[in-house]
Amino acid sequence: MQAFVGKPKIINNIVIQTTPYTCAPSSIATLARYSRKHPQITEQEVVKLTKTNRFGTTTLGEIRAMKKLDLNPQYRHNLTIDDLITLNKPALLHVKEKRRTGKGTRFSHAVALLGIDTQRELILIGNPLYGMQVKTFGEFTEYWFGEAILIDG
């Protein structure tokens, strides 16, 4: 699998995925960089830890890799934005991404939660497809599955 991962690409410290199925390793690499525990880690290094294949990455693979990276992962589900505000931690999130053209179905995707601005009701994410993104609370509610793997950041 690692042979298929492309040359590392970083935009504003967001690790960009180089294959259609490495969103989780790229997002975990972004979180590891963000936490400053692994400031130079790459998508390819995390692919080895998650055991990602051409079908993607399992949640268990994500958690195991995050443990190996000393990110102290804590899996939670059935969460709300208010829960994320209260927990106040960076996290790997499972979301429903729209195709770039806006047409067609959504697809399962993983992104890094980097911050929440409660005053302006905005959520800052590291999206391995596009780089840094800002979503309104309304947009985020439709986007997110309610699952998070929180880290100590």
C-alpha positions in Angstrom: 0.0 0.0 0.0 2.7 2.5 0.9 4.2 2.3 -2.6 1.0 3.9 -3.9 1.1 7.0 -1.6 2.4 10.0 -3.5 5.0 12.6 -2.7 4.1 14.4 0.6 2.0 17.6 0.1 1.5 20.0 3.0 -0.6 23.2 2.8 -0.6 25.5 5.8 0.4 22.5 8.0 -2.5 20.4 6.7 -1.4 17.1 5.3 -3.1 16.6 1.9 -4.1 13.1 0.9 -2.4 11.7 -2.2 -4.8 8.8 -2.9 -8.6 8.5 -2.8 -8.4 6.3 0.3 -5.9 7.9 2.6 -8.0 10.7 4.2 -7.7 9.2 7.7 -3.9 8.8 7.7 -3.6 12.3 6.3 -5.9 13.7 8.9 -4.1 11.8 11.7 -0.8 13.2 10.4 -2.3 16.7 10.5 -3.4 16.1 14.2 0.0 14.7 15.1 1.7 17.8 13.6 -0.9 20.1 15.3 -0.2 18.6 18.7 3.5 19.1 18.1 4.2 15.5 19.1 5.3 14.6 15.5 5.9 17.9 13.6 7.3 16.3 10.5 5.1 13.1 10.2 3.9 12.2 6.8 0.8 10.6 5.3 3.0 7.6 4.3 4.2 7.0 7.9 0.7 7.0 9.2 -0.5 4.7 6.4 1.9 2.1 7.8 0.5 2.5 11.3 -3.2 2.5 10.3 -2.8 -0.4 7.8 -4.9 1.5 5.3 -5.7 -0.3 2.1 -7.4 0.6 -1.1 -10.8 0.3 0.7 -9.8 2.9 3.3 -9.0 2.8 7.0 -11.0 1.2 9.8 -11.9 3.1 13.0 -9.9 0.5 15.0 -6.9 1.1 12.7 -7.2 4.9 13.3 -7.4 4.4 17.1 -4.4 2.0 17.2 -2.3 4.4 15.1 -3.2 7.3 17.3 -2.2 5.3 20.4 1.2 4.5 18.8 1.7 8.2 18.1 1.0 9.0 21.8 -2.1 11.1 21.0 -4.2 9.5 23.7 -7.2 8.9 21.5 -10.7 8.7 23.0 -13.5 7.5 20.7 -17.0 9.1 21.2 -20.2 8.9 19.2 -23.6 10.5 19.2 -22.0 13.8 19.8 -23.3 17.3 19.1 -21.5 20.5 18.4 -22.2 21.5 22.0 -20.3 18.3 23.1 -17.3 19.3 21.0 -17.3 22.8 22.5 -17.4 21.3 26.0 -14.8 18.7 25.3 -12.5 21.4 23.7 -10.0 19.0 22.1 -8.7 18.5 18.6 -10.2 15.3 17.0 -10.4 13.1 14.0 -14.0 13.4 12.6 -15.9 11.1 10.2 -17.9 13.3 7.8 -20.1 13.2 4.7 -18.1 15.1 2.0 -19.7 16.5 -1.1 -18.2 16.0 -4.4 -16.3 19.1 -5.6 -18.9 19.8 -8.3 -21.7 19.7 -5.7 -23.5 17.0 -7.7 -24.1 13.4 -6.8 -23.9 11.6 -3.6 -21.8 12.4 -0.6 -19.0 10.0 0.4 -17.5 9.0 3.8 -14.4 11.1 4.6 -12.1 11.9 7.6 -11.0 15.4 8.6 -9.1 17.0 11.5 -11.0 19.2 13.9 -8.6 22.0 14.8 -10.8 24.6 16.5 -14.2 26.1 17.3 -15.1 29.8 17.4 -18.2 29.9 19.5 -18.7 33.6 19.1 -19.0 33.4 15.3 -20.3 29.8 15.3 -17.5 28.6 13.1 -15.6 25.3 13.0 -12.0 25.1 11.7 -11.1 21.8 10.1 -8.0 20.4 8.3 -9.5 18.7 5.2 -7.0 16.4 3.5 -8.7 17.1 0.2 -8.6 20.9 0.2 -6.5 22.1 3.1 -7.8 24.5 5.8 -11.6 24.9 5.8 -14.1 26.9 7.9 -17.7 25.6 8.3 -20.6 27.3 9.9 -22.4 25.4 12.7 -25.3 24.9 10.3 -23.1 23.5 7.5 -21.2 21.3 10.0 -24.4 19.8 11.4 -25.2 18.3 8.0 -21.6 17.4 7.3 -20.6 15.5 10.4 -21.7 12.0 11.5 -21.5 12.8 15.3 -18.4 10.6 15.8 -15.0 11.8 17.0 -11.7 10.4 18.1 -10.5 13.1 20.4 -6.8 13.7 21.2 -4.8 15.4 23.9 -3.6 18.4 22.0 
